[in-house]
């Protein structure tokens, strides 16, 4: 089980870190200092959890203690291009022994994360969570982060972890409402979790509120980079234990447990949840004037970044992109700087949620749509599930 402490960052921000691990420093000018080293940020894997409230300014100083360049990317945050860490496109990487100040206002409340831009560095533990709280807290009794990742033991065996540990206990009183923030911080592994004996209300994907729905079989399934916020009502009696089982190696492993203790928090469960407050995302898209683009996915190995963008769009224009996976393996596609809608197959209707990362099945074409409203040059990362890094594209919003 993990615990946390809150440290005021200024402008209403707080920093949460694991009590048993190294703390982050705060510089005199208000910057939170993250030191990148061989054992994660500030000697912890995952790195400290950074908390802010929507509209707050986040100020983080990355100090590169590695013997190679690095950059800090804020996965899923719609921030200014120069601050997003999409090296080498948006800014040069930070040289060994040097530092870089990331400073931006968070426009959306939700569950996000940060990571080293280089995948090999991310896999060595350079990642952590960024939690942006709503202006008014939703009616939940407990709020828990479940940061999923994987690591290889000395014999090469892959082990899944939550919050850097092999097992996590989540305390609950009967009739409490829990908010669980799932983050898949694995570079290559899909996450599939089943919460035993509880209804699971899915409230948000990739940091953006969705129309609440009950998940099938109480499962939460996420590709690499995806996040999901879920609400569950603790309906079991005191003394009960409900495992959260993750698919692993053809079976299931209980990486977490909901442990009931104490008297009921209220006379009855809270009932159907209301949607989370909306973030300032486009309400409409102009499909008649949309720019229509195809991104071919062929499973080639990583290549140097092309000097020519995949496309350029005027600011505010709708972009419809066909993700054409010609490979037999499923591929993960991550769009920097924007969130998109997953389009229905037969028309331009969309699913009732936003995404920034999506897995495209082998030999399938998936269509997405977004408004190109964040100016700058943005990466499109793509790789096969459980495969090496693949070709990287980019686009420009003018």
N, C-alpha and C positions, 0 to 999 in steps of 0.2 A: 504494500500500500504506500502511496506517496502523499506527502503533505506540501504545503506551499506557504509562502509569505509574500505580502504585497509591499512594494517600495514605490513611493511617489516619484514620478519622473518629471512632473511639471506639465502644465496645460491640461491637467486632468488625466494624464496617463499614469498607469501603474505597471510595474514589472513583477511578474510572478516567476519564482524559480523553485526548484526542488530543494528542500531544507537540507538534505544530506549531501548536496553537491556544491561545487564552487559557485559563489555568487558573482554577479556582474558588477563592475564598478560603474559609478556615475561621475563623469567628468565635471569640473567646475562650471562649464558652459551648458550643462544640462544634457549632454549626450550620454546615452547608455553605451558602454564600451563592450563590444564583443571581440574577444581575442580568438582568432582562428588558429588551432593547433592540431597536432597529429591525433589528439584524443578529443576531438569535437570543439565546440565553442566554449571557452572558459573551462576547459577540462571536463566537460559534461556531454554525454550523449543520451538524449537529445540536448540541444542548447536551451538556455533559459526561455521560458514562455514570456513573451512581451504582450502586455495588455494595454489597450487604449479604448477610448469611446469614440463613436462616429463623429467626425469633425475635428478630432484632436490632431495635434502635430506630433509625429513620431520622429525622434532624433537618435540615430544609432551610428556610432563610430566603429567601423571595422578595422581592427589592427591585425595585419597579416603576420602571424608567427610561423607560417609554413616556409619551406625552402623553395617554393614555387609560387607563381602568381595565382590569385584567386579573385572572386567577385561574389557579392552577396545578392541573390535574387529574391524578390518578394513575390512568391507564387500566388497569382490570382488577384493581386491588389491593383486597382486601376489608378496608378500614380503617374507623375510626370516621367517622360521618357528618360531623362538624364539620371533619374534616381532608381530605375528598376533593375539595374545590375545585369542587363542582358549582354554581357561582354562576349565578343568584342564589338558588337553592333552599336550599342548605346553609349559605351564608354570603355576606355582601356581597363584591363584588369589591374588589380592592386598588386604592386611588386612586393616581394618578400621584404619584411621590415618596415613597409610603408603602411599608411592608413588612408581611409576614405570616409567622409561623412555623408550618410544618407539622411535626408531631411524631407519629409513630405506629410501632407494632410491626408488622413484616411477618409475616403468618401463614402464607404460602405461599412455597415455593421455586419459581422459574420465571422466565420472560421477560416483563417488563412494560415500560411506558413512561409518560412524563409529557408533558403538552402544555398549552398555553394553552387555557382553556375556550372562548374565542371562536375560531370556526373561521377567520376572516380572519387572526387573529394566528398560529394554527398554520400556516397556509399561507405566512406570511412567515418561517417558520423557528423558531418557538418550540415546540420539542419535543426530546425526548431519551429515552434508554433507562434503565430501572431493572432491574438483574439481581440476582435473589435466589438465592443458591447453596444447594444442599442441605446438611444437617448433615454428611454425609459425601460427598465428591466422587465422582461416578460415574467408571468407568474409561474416560476419554477422554484422549488425548494433547494435543489442542489444542481451545480453545474460542473461537469467533469470532462476533462480532455482525455481522449484515448488516441494517442499518437502511435500509429502502427508502422513498423519498419521491419527490416530483416537484416541479419548479419550471418557471416559464415564462421563456424568454429574452426579450430586448428586443423581438423580432419577434412574440412571442406563442406561439412554438413550445414545446410541453411537452417537458421533458427529465427522464428518470428518473435518480435518483442512488442510490448506496449509501454510507452513512456520510458523506454530504455530497459525495462525489466521483463523477466520471464513470466510474471504473473502480477495482476493488480486486483485489489479488493475495493469495491465501491460500497460504502455504507449507505443504508437507507432505512427509514422508518416506514411502517405500513401507511399507505395512502399518501405518501409524498409523491411529488412530480419531479422526475429527474430529467435534466438536459444532458445528453451525451454528445460530445463533439468528436466525431471520428475523422481522423486525417490519415490518408495513406501516403506516408513519406518514403515508401519504397520506390526505388528507381525503376524496378522491373516487375514486381510481383503484384498481382491482383489481391484484393482483400475481400473475404466473404465471411461475415460474422452472423451468428444466430443467437438471439437473446432468448433464453429458455423461459417459457411460461409467461411471457409478457406481450402485450400489444405494443407495436412500435409505430409511432406517428412520425413520419418523415416531414421535417419542417423546412429544410433548406438543403440545397446542393451547391457546392463550390462557393460557399459564403453568401449566396443570394437566396432570399426567402422564396419558398414554393407554395403552391396550394397544398395544404396538409393532406396526407393520405396515409392509410395503414399499409405497411409493407407486407408483402406476401411471405408467409412462413416466418415472420418476425426476423427477416434477414436484412442485413446492410451490406451491399456489394459495391466496391469502389475499385476503379482502376488506379494505377500509379498517379499520384498528384491530386486525385479527387478528394473531396470532403463531403460529409453529410452531418447535419444537425438533426437529432431525433429526440422526441419526448417519449418517456415511458412513465406510466403510473405504477407505483409500487403496491401491487394488490395482494401480495402474499403475507402470511402472518409472521410475526416476530419470531426469529430463530431460523427462518428459511434461508436457503442459499440457492441462487439461480445462476448457473454458469453462462458466460458469454463465450461460445465456442467458435473458433476460427478454423476454416478448412486449411489443412496442412498435410502434404504428402499423401493424399488420398483418404485421409481421415479427418478428425476434428481434434483440436487442442483447446482446452479451456484456459485462455490467456487472462480472463477476467472473471470475477464473480460479483454479483450483487448480494451483499450480506445484510440481512434484516436484523435490526436490533431496536429495542426500546418500544414505547407505546405508540399507538397510531397518531399521526400528525394531524389528522382531521377525521371526521365521522365517516366520510366516504371519499372515493377517488375524485379527482378534479373534473373528469368528463372530457368531452371533445375539446381540443385546443383551438384557439383562434389563430389565424395566420400571424407570423412575425411581421413587424413593421416593414414596409417596402423600402428598398434603397432607390436612389435616383437613377434608375436605368430607363432606357427608351420604352415608352408604352406602345408605340407603333413603328412599323417599318414600311418604307415605300418600295414594294416589290416591283412595281411597274418600271421604276427607274433604277433598279438594282444593277450593280456590277456583278456579273456571274463568272466565277473562276473555278477551274479544276486543279486540285492538288494531287498529282500522281504519287502513289506510294508503292515503291517497288522493292523495298528491303535492301537497298544498296547500303554499303558501309559509309560511315561518316566521311564527308568530303569538305574541302575548304568552302567557306561561305561565299556564295556567288556574289559578284559585284552588282548584278542587276536584280531588282526585287521581283518577286513572283507577280506582284501587281502594285499599283499606286491608286489610291482613292482620295477623292476630295472629302474634306472633313464634313461629316453629317450624312454621307452617302451610305445606303444599305449595300452590304456585300453578301451574296449567296455563294457559298463555297461547297463544291462537291469533293469530298475526301474519297478518292478512288483508290482503294486498296487492291493492288494487283498481286500482292504476295499471298501465300497460303496461311501465314501466321497473322494473328490479330496485332494491330499497331495502335500505339497511344499517340494522340496528337494534342499538343498544348499550344493555345493561341495566347501570346503575350499581350498584356495591356487592355484586353477586352473580354467581355463575356458574350456568349452566343446562345441562340435558341437552336434546339435540335428539331429539324423540320420533319413533318410527316412525309411518308414516301409518295403519296399520290397527289399532294397539292402543297401549297405553301403555308398550311397550318402548322403550328408548332406545339411541342410538348410544354406542359405548364410549369417549366422550371428553366433556370439559366445554368450554363456550364462554362468553364474555361478549359477543361480537359476532357477528352473523350477517347474511348477505345473503339476502334473500327475493326469489325470481324474480317477474317481473311476472305478474299475474293468478293468483297462487298463494297458498295458505295454509300456513304452517309452524307447527307446534306445538312449544312448548318447556315445560319444567317445571323448577322450582327450589324450594328451601326458603327461605322468607322469614325468615332467621335473623339479619339484620343490622339492628338498629333504626334508625329515622330516616326521612327523606324523601329519595327517590331518583329521579333523572331517568331517563327512557327517551328517548334520542336516536334520531332517525330521519331519513334523507335518501336521495334517489335517487343511485345510482351516477353520478358525473360530473354531478351536479346541485346546485342551490342547497340551502341549509339548509331543512329542512321543519319541520313542527309538532313540538313537544316536549311529552311527557307526563311525569307523575310518579306515584309510588305511595308509600304509607306503610307501614312495618312498626312495629307498636306492641308 
